[in-house]
Amino acid sequence: MSIEENREKTKKKIDQLFNELERLEGQFEEASETRKLELKRMMDDIRIRREDLKEKYNNYKEATGESAKELKRAFDHSVDIFKEHLNNAKSYFKNRE
């Protein structure tokens, strides 16, 4: 797979994750004030991780050669962590409905 194909695939992955976060944000906004207090730290953590993911993606997008490979690995690791936190939040919402 060429680096451009890899970057396109990576962009699709990040877009999908951010779309999931947007849906979760909608649920958060509709929650009662009491629930929002419970969930605020969890959502803030995910938002911070989203910004970290954007930064790593932008670094990867601009990189070439070996540095691109290293940055892709760092990005993939951040994606895994983001997914884990996103899934935890989604399950929290699901279990509390």
Helices and strands as residue ranges (DSSP letters): H 3-30, H 33-62, H 65-95
